[in-house]
């Protein structure tokens, strides 16, 4: 198949470049009743054997390395305590979100949420209780957002939301629902 990455790597190695060619390919393998994706690294090196051009193809399973890269990327983009996006990721994704909304005439809203009197929670009940409250508020926010919305923990007890809106009043409804859900929630820290 001319679209096969292995075939393309071999053709490049035999072609005008005549250099080592490395290609990374996700490859699907059967595993029991399901299929598992393995990440493979193909390296093709051109050689001549008795004047005949040939290719030595080596294959390495780099699935564990790809998994580690994904984990590092996830740690770099998410808050370790809440699992929400972090400030850096919010700005990165938010910029493309904003440009898409501008191009496609989509209404959006940005909201900054802050837990009132949060310092008092830490001072009276301790930092473990404060962390419990932050996690709880993060979960309430996530439950009340749509898949198209973005939420990030900006630091401390601050959260920033980027909402896709049907109209000008849509965002107020979503934010009021979050506010009342937090207000009515009992944070039972033991």
Backbone as CSV, one residue per row, in Angstrom:
resi,resn,N_x,N_y,N_z,CA_x,CA_y,CA_z,C_x,C_y,C_z
1,UNK,0.848,-1.184,0.000,0.000,0.000,0.000,0.889,1.241,0.000
2,UNK,0.632,2.162,-0.871,1.503,3.344,-0.973,1.364,4.280,0.207
3,UNK,0.319,4.122,1.032,0.144,4.969,2.210,0.762,4.342,3.453
4,UNK,1.268,3.130,3.349,1.865,2.438,4.481,3.139,3.169,4.909
5,UNK,3.252,3.546,6.175,4.435,4.281,6.634,5.718,3.470,6.503
6,UNK,5.620,2.149,6.613,6.815,1.311,6.451,7.284,1.380,5.007
7,UNK,6.340,1.232,4.082,6.663,1.301,2.658,7.269,2.665,2.308
8,UNK,6.696,3.734,2.853,7.215,5.079,2.584,8.632,5.244,3.116
9,UNK,8.908,4.721,4.323,10.247,4.826,4.904,11.272,4.065,4.063
10,UNK,10.898,2.870,3.606,11.797,2.067,2.768,12.063,2.782,1.446
11,UNK,11.017,3.322,0.831,11.179,4.028,-0.445,12.075,5.259,-0.280
12,UNK,11.922,5.996,0.842,12.783,7.158,1.077,14.236,6.729,1.242
13,UNK,14.449,5.656,1.989,15.812,5.182,2.219,16.459,4.706,0.923
14,UNK,15.672,4.116,0.038,16.204,3.650,-1.245,16.242,4.760,-2.293
15,UNK,15.502,5.826,-2.044,15.368,6.895,-3.028,16.577,7.807,-3.065
16,UNK,16.325,9.018,-3.482,17.393,9.997,-3.670,18.094,10.356,-2.366
17,UNK,17.369,10.317,-1.234,17.950,10.736,0.037,19.067,9.791,0.479
18,UNK,18.875,8.487,0.311,19.858,7.476,0.695,20.404,7.715,2.108
19,UNK,19.516,8.076,3.014,19.892,8.275,4.411,18.957,7.464,5.299
20,UNK,19.312,7.369,6.541,18.462,6.682,7.510,17.156,7.454,7.669
21,UNK,16.047,6.740,7.685,14.741,7.365,7.821,14.045,6.757,9.042
22,UNK,13.573,7.629,9.961,12.873,7.165,11.157,11.422,7.614,11.089
23,UNK,10.531,6.675,11.360,9.103,6.946,11.322,8.458,6.383,12.585
24,UNK,7.568,7.168,13.199,6.825,6.720,14.373,5.387,6.421,13.947
25,UNK,4.919,5.232,14.301,3.618,4.785,13.821,2.826,4.138,14.956
26,UNK,1.568,4.576,15.165,0.702,3.817,16.064,0.200,2.584,15.311
27,UNK,0.319,1.415,15.928,-0.038,0.173,15.252,-1.009,-0.587,16.143
28,UNK,-2.065,-1.097,15.551,-3.106,-1.780,16.299,-2.847,-3.288,16.313
29,UNK,-2.849,-3.883,17.530,-2.622,-5.315,17.686,-3.815,-5.939,18.391
30,UNK,-4.174,-7.172,18.001,-5.242,-7.856,18.737,-4.722,-8.297,20.106
31,UNK,-5.569,-8.127,21.120,-5.210,-8.573,22.465,-6.473,-9.134,23.113
32,UNK,-6.599,-10.443,23.086,-7.824,-11.071,23.572,-8.983,-10.713,22.657
33,UNK,-10.065,-10.205,23.270,-11.244,-9.809,22.492,-11.171,-8.365,22.012
34,UNK,-10.131,-7.641,22.419,-10.034,-6.230,22.042,-8.781,-5.992,21.207
35,UNK,-8.550,-4.747,20.923,-7.371,-4.360,20.150,-6.600,-3.324,20.959
36,UNK,-5.280,-3.393,20.898,-4.430,-2.495,21.665,-3.524,-1.724,20.708
37,UNK,-3.373,-0.439,20.994,-2.481,0.398,20.175,-1.074,0.333,20.755
38,UNK,-0.122,-0.002,19.924,1.298,0.045,20.284,1.922,1.154,19.438
39,UNK,2.877,1.846,20.008,3.602,2.881,19.274,4.945,2.305,18.864
40,UNK,5.181,2.277,17.560,6.391,1.664,17.034,7.270,2.698,16.351
41,UNK,8.577,2.484,16.481,9.558,3.335,15.811,10.238,2.469,14.752
42,UNK,10.054,2.858,13.487,10.675,2.160,12.370,11.865,2.983,11.893
43,UNK,13.022,2.341,11.803,14.199,3.014,11.255,14.668,2.195,10.061
44,UNK,14.749,2.839,8.912,15.220,2.147,7.704,16.554,2.744,7.290
45,UNK,17.525,1.849,7.117,18.877,2.267,6.722,19.217,1.642,5.372
46,UNK,19.587,2.464,4.390,19.951,1.910,3.078,21.335,1.251,3.151
47,UNK,21.460,0.104,2.522,22.745,-0.595,2.422,22.860,-1.171,1.009
48,UNK,24.075,-1.523,0.657,24.302,-2.197,-0.622,24.918,-3.555,-0.327
49,UNK,24.335,-4.587,-0.897,24.846,-5.938,-0.741,25.144,-6.471,-2.127
50,UNK,26.425,-6.666,-2.408,26.878,-7.108,-3.735,26.349,-6.184,-4.823
51,UNK,26.357,-4.871,-4.529,25.923,-3.884,-5.507,24.414,-3.690,-5.582
52,UNK,23.647,-4.471,-4.843,22.190,-4.374,-4.871,21.727,-3.516,-3.690
53,UNK,20.935,-2.464,-3.990,20.441,-1.640,-2.875,19.400,-2.400,-2.042
54,UNK,19.571,-2.335,-0.747,18.643,-2.976,0.175,18.423,-2.037,1.356
55,UNK,17.488,-2.422,2.218,17.187,-1.617,3.398,17.163,-2.527,4.616
56,UNK,17.862,-2.097,5.668,17.756,-2.774,6.956,16.703,-2.009,7.740
57,UNK,15.650,-2.714,8.125,14.541,-2.088,8.841,14.556,-2.582,10.282
58,UNK,14.678,-1.643,11.230,14.617,-2.013,12.650,13.324,-1.463,13.232
59,UNK,12.757,-2.239,14.149,11.485,-1.858,14.766,11.675,-1.871,16.279
60,UNK,11.293,-0.761,16.921,11.346,-0.659,18.378,9.951,-0.312,18.894
61,UNK,9.559,-0.985,19.952,8.290,-0.665,20.621,8.570,0.500,21.571
62,UNK,8.000,1.669,21.268,8.211,2.865,22.098,6.912,3.263,22.802
63,UNK,6.033,2.276,23.024,4.732,2.548,23.652,4.886,3.147,25.042
64,UNK,5.813,2.601,25.818,6.014,3.115,27.179,6.507,4.558,27.151
65,UNK,7.389,4.867,26.217,7.881,6.236,26.064,6.743,7.180,25.687
66,UNK,5.864,6.759,24.781,4.722,7.584,24.383,3.777,7.808,25.554
67,UNK,3.579,6.764,26.363,2.739,6.881,27.547,3.335,7.896,28.527
68,UNK,4.641,7.835,28.728,5.313,8.786,29.611,5.218,10.212,29.078
69,UNK,5.346,10.374,27.762,5.196,11.711,27.163,3.796,12.257,27.394
70,UNK,2.788,11.390,27.242,1.398,11.805,27.484,1.200,12.202,28.945
71,UNK,1.803,11.439,29.858,1.687,11.759,31.279,2.358,13.088,31.610
72,UNK,3.502,13.342,31.034,4.210,14.610,31.262,3.402,15.769,30.693
73,UNK,2.841,15.585,29.495,2.011,16.617,28.872,0.782,16.909,29.742
74,UNK,0.177,15.837,30.283,-0.979,15.996,31.144,-0.603,16.745,32.421
75,UNK,0.531,16.408,33.018,0.978,17.097,34.237,1.280,18.574,33.965
76,UNK,1.789,18.860,32.782,2.119,20.247,32.438,0.873,21.090,32.184
77,UNK,-0.236,20.443,31.825,-1.442,21.168,31.433,-2.554,21.164,32.476
78,UNK,-2.397,20.400,33.535,-3.484,20.264,34.505,-3.010,20.520,35.930
79,UNK,-3.924,21.027,36.709,-3.692,21.260,38.126,-3.639,19.912,38.839
80,UNK,-2.606,19.693,39.640,-2.414,18.386,40.263,-3.503,18.047,41.279
81,UNK,-4.082,19.044,41.931,-5.058,18.769,42.980,-6.462,18.518,42.427
82,UNK,-6.893,19.334,41.494,-8.276,19.252,41.008,-8.424,18.481,39.704
83,UNK,-7.355,18.368,38.944,-7.435,17.740,37.632,-7.939,18.684,36.554
84,UNK,-8.292,19.925,36.956,-8.739,20.922,35.981,-7.541,21.403,35.162
85,UNK,-7.837,22.043,34.061,-6.771,22.689,33.292,-6.081,23.715,34.185
86,UNK,-4.822,23.992,33.907,-4.133,25.034,34.660,-4.127,26.337,33.855
87,UNK,-3.592,27.356,34.443,-3.577,28.705,33.859,-2.898,28.721,32.490
88,UNK,-1.733,28.065,32.384,-0.981,28.047,31.123,-1.804,27.396,30.021
89,UNK,-2.404,26.248,30.312,-3.213,25.546,29.326,-4.449,26.365,28.946
90,UNK,-5.040,27.024,29.943,-6.218,27.858,29.694,-5.909,28.942,28.666
91,UNK,-4.763,29.621,28.832,-4.401,30.671,27.875,-4.097,30.090,26.502
92,UNK,-3.442,28.948,26.475,-3.089,28.308,25.212,-4.344,27.902,24.430
93,UNK,-5.233,27.174,25.091,-6.459,26.707,24.442,-7.449,27.858,24.267
94,UNK,-7.488,28.752,25.250,-8.406,29.880,25.194,-8.179,30.771,23.990
95,UNK,-6.919,30.924,23.611,-6.621,31.763,22.437,-7.226,31.173,21.167
96,UNK,-7.064,29.871,20.960,-7.651,29.267,19.754,-9.174,29.230,19.850
97,UNK,-9.704,29.054,21.065,-11.147,29.094,21.306,-11.687,30.465,20.904
98,UNK,-11.001,31.513,21.356,-11.407,32.886,21.048,-11.356,33.163,19.542
99,UNK,-10.275,32.752,18.887,-10.133,32.990,17.444,-11.205,32.249,16.653
100,UNK,-11.524,31.019,17.067,-12.590,30.256,16.406,-13.937,30.945,16.607
101,UNK,-14.192,31.402,17.834,-15.457,32.093,18.123,-15.580,33.370,17.292
102,UNK,-14.489,34.090,17.169,-14.485,35.337,16.383,-14.752,35.044,14.901
103,UNK,-14.070,34.017,14.390,-14.214,33.657,12.975,-15.621,33.159,12.660
104,UNK,-16.188,32.341,13.565,-17.482,31.710,13.308,-18.657,32.454,13.951
105,UNK,-18.407,33.658,14.483,-19.441,34.487,15.118,-20.164,33.732,16.240
106,UNK,-19.378,33.092,17.097,-19.923,32.353,18.236,-19.809,33.250,19.467
107,UNK,-20.890,33.338,20.237,-20.857,34.136,21.464,-20.131,33.352,22.556
108,UNK,-19.237,34.038,23.242,-18.521,33.422,24.348,-18.553,34.359,25.553
109,UNK,-18.295,33.792,26.715,-18.204,34.586,27.944,-17.028,34.066,28.754
110,UNK,-16.370,34.963,29.453,-15.284,34.599,30.349,-15.703,35.015,31.750
111,UNK,-15.524,34.115,32.708,-15.901,34.416,34.087,-14.777,33.997,35.018
112,UNK,-14.534,34.811,36.005,-13.551,34.502,37.040,-14.327,34.226,38.313
113,UNK,-14.112,33.056,38.915,-14.803,32.678,40.142,-13.788,32.604,41.282
114,UNK,-14.227,33.039,42.444,-13.367,33.083,43.611,-14.194,32.596,44.800
115,UNK,-13.620,31.760,45.651,-14.348,31.271,46.822,-14.259,32.338,47.913
116,UNK,-15.418,32.895,48.273,-15.462,33.939,49.305,-14.983,33.402,50.651
117,UNK,-14.227,34.227,51.348,-13.747,33.937,52.711,-12.974,32.624,52.800
118,UNK,-12.276,32.274,51.735,-11.562,30.995,51.719,-10.433,30.953,52.753
119,UNK,-9.771,32.066,52.966,-8.680,32.126,53.949,-9.166,31.681,55.322
120,UNK,-10.414,32.010,55.611,-11.013,31.626,56.895,-11.098,30.099,57.022
121,UNK,-11.408,29.414,55.929,-11.480,27.946,55.939,-10.111,27.376,56.310
122,UNK,-9.066,27.867,55.658,-7.710,27.393,55.956,-7.308,27.714,57.399
123,UNK,-7.620,28.928,57.846,-7.215,29.357,59.192,-7.939,28.583,60.286
124,UNK,-9.227,28.335,60.093,-10.031,27.690,61.133,-9.917,26.161,61.076
125,UNK,-10.000,25.584,59.873,-10.078,24.127,59.750,-8.791,23.482,59.233
126,UNK,-7.851,24.280,58.746,-6.584,23.747,58.246,-6.551,23.628,56.725
127,UNK,-5.331,23.440,56.223,-5.134,23.402,54.769,-5.728,22.152,54.122
128,UNK,-5.782,21.049,54.855,-6.401,19.837,54.291,-7.884,20.086,54.013
129,UNK,-8.547,20.807,54.923,-9.955,21.155,54.720,-10.088,22.115,53.538
130,UNK,-9.159,23.068,53.428,-9.173,23.998,52.298,-9.026,23.270,50.971
131,UNK,-8.114,22.286,50.926,-7.936,21.489,49.710,-9.209,20.712,49.385
132,UNK,-9.866,20.201,50.414,-11.125,19.464,50.247,-12.192,20.365,49.612
133,UNK,-12.275,21.594,50.083,-13.254,22.556,49.552,-12.929,22.898,48.100
134,UNK,-11.652,23.144,47.814,-11.252,23.479,46.434,-11.618,22.335,45.487
135,UNK,-11.327,21.099,45.873,-11.677,19.944,45.038,-13.189,19.846,44.848
136,UNK,-13.929,20.079,45.911,-15.390,20.016,45.833,-15.967,21.074,44.909
137,UNK,-15.459,22.287,45.021,-15.927,23.371,44.144,-15.572,23.053,42.690
138,UNK,-14.376,22.521,42.460,-13.959,22.144,41.095,-14.931,21.118,40.510
139,UNK,-15.324,20.137,41.311,-16.260,19.113,40.838,-17.634,19.715,40.529
140,UNK,-18.084,20.624,41.380,-19.384,21.278,41.138,-19.338,22.077,39.838
141,UNK,-18.261,22.807,39.625,-18.125,23.587,38.388,-18.158,22.657,37.182
142,UNK,-17.367,21.596,37.227,-17.312,20.661,36.096,-18.668,20.040,35.803
143,UNK,-19.400,19.662,36.839,-20.718,19.041,36.645,-21.712,19.985,35.974
144,UNK,-21.522,21.277,36.148,-22.480,22.251,35.623,-22.058,22.874,34.295
145,UNK,-20.958,22.430,33.730,-20.512,22.954,32.440,-20.799,21.964,31.324
146,UNK,-20.819,22.499,30.111,-20.989,21.665,28.925,-19.617,21.252,28.414
147,UNK,-19.575,20.279,27.533,-18.295,19.807,26.990,-17.568,20.887,26.206
148,UNK,-18.300,21.828,25.665,-17.684,22.887,24.867,-17.051,23.982,25.729
149,UNK,-17.334,23.982,27.041,-16.806,25.005,27.939,-15.438,24.583,28.489
150,UNK,-14.662,25.559,28.912,-13.339,25.308,29.467,-13.285,25.900,30.871
151,UNK,-12.724,25.133,31.812,-12.532,25.640,33.164,-11.101,25.345,33.590
152,UNK,-10.508,26.300,34.295,-9.141,26.136,34.790,-9.043,26.651,36.212
153,UNK,-8.174,26.030,36.960,-7.842,26.568,38.280,-6.699,27.535,38.054
154,UNK,-6.920,28.783,38.412,-5.921,29.821,38.172,-4.915,29.937,39.303
155,UNK,-5.244,29.397,40.422,-4.346,29.455,41.570,-5.163,29.696,42.811
156,UNK,-4.686,29.143,43.931,-5.414,29.333,45.168,-6.847,28.880,45.012
157,UNK,-7.774,29.799,45.306,-9.203,29.473,45.218,-9.864,30.145,44.019
158,UNK,-9.081,30.447,42.997,-9.611,31.138,41.806,-9.770,30.165,40.640
159,UNK,-10.896,30.283,39.964,-11.199,29.473,38.797,-11.590,30.413,37.655
160,UNK,-11.207,30.060,36.448,-11.581,30.866,35.284,-12.331,29.964,34.308
161,UNK,-13.431,30.497,33.775,-14.281,29.744,32.862,-14.380,30.458,31.531
162,UNK,-14.400,29.684,30.482,-14.622,30.187,29.129,-15.823,29.426,28.604
163,UNK,-16.923,30.147,28.411,-18.200,29.522,28.068,-18.630,29.853,26.650
164,UNK,-19.111,28.861,25.952,-19.733,29.083,24.645,-21.207,29.344,24.924
165,UNK,-21.741,30.450,24.425,-23.093,30.880,24.790,-24.052,30.828,23.607
166,UNK,-25.275,30.432,23.904,-26.331,30.466,22.892,-26.767,31.909,22.649
167,UNK,-26.806,32.704,23.733,-27.157,34.118,23.627,-26.563,34.848,24.839
168,UNK,-26.862,36.128,24.971,-26.258,36.934,26.031,-26.670,36.507,27.435
169,UNK,-27.848,35.920,27.584,-28.310,35.531,28.920,-27.893,34.109,29.290
170,UNK,-27.455,33.329,28.320,-27.081,31.930,28.540,-25.987,31.799,29.606
171,UNK,-24.956,32.618,29.526,-23.840,32.511,30.474,-24.288,32.842,31.897
172,UNK,-25.194,33.800,32.041,-25.683,34.154,33.376,-26.396,32.964,34.018
173,UNK,-27.152,32.224,33.242,-27.854,31.054,33.747,-26.890,29.976,34.226
174,UNK,-25.848,29.712,33.433,-24.844,28.714,33.794,-24.115,29.131,35.069
175,UNK,-23.699,30.391,35.131,-22.955,30.873,36.296,-23.817,30.911,37.552
176,UNK,-25.079,31.276,37.407,-25.977,31.286,38.563,-26.214,29.858,39.065
177,UNK,-26.313,28.910,38.153,-26.487,27.514,38.539,-25.263,27.029,39.327
178,UNK,-24.071,27.408,38.887,-22.849,27.043,39.612,-22.852,27.688,41.001
179,UNK,-23.183,28.967,41.044,-23.178,29.687,42.321,-24.134,29.052,43.325
180,UNK,-25.352,28.755,42.896,-26.329,28.170,43.821,-25.937,26.738,44.208
181,UNK,-25.340,25.999,43.284,-24.891,24.636,43.605,-23.818,24.658,44.683
182,UNK,-22.884,25.608,44.586,-21.844,25.741,45.613,-22.476,26.182,46.929
183,UNK,-23.386,27.148,46.859,-24.040,27.677,48.058,-24.816,26.578,48.804
184,UNK,-25.466,25.701,48.064,-26.302,24.675,48.668,-25.529,23.415,49.066
185,UNK,-24.292,23.299,48.600,-23.505,22.090,48.865,-22.950,22.112,50.294
186,UNK,-23.038,20.971,50.960,-22.477,20.831,52.309,-21.106,20.156,52.168
187,UNK,-20.074,20.882,52.500,-18.712,20.347,52.437,-18.420,19.657,53.780
188,UNK,-18.591,18.345,53.797,-18.467,17.580,55.040,-17.054,17.008,55.128
189,UNK,-16.149,17.768,55.737,-14.750,17.363,55.880,-14.564,16.656,57.211
190,UNK,-13.995,15.469,57.161,-13.801,14.696,58.410,-12.343,14.505,58.703
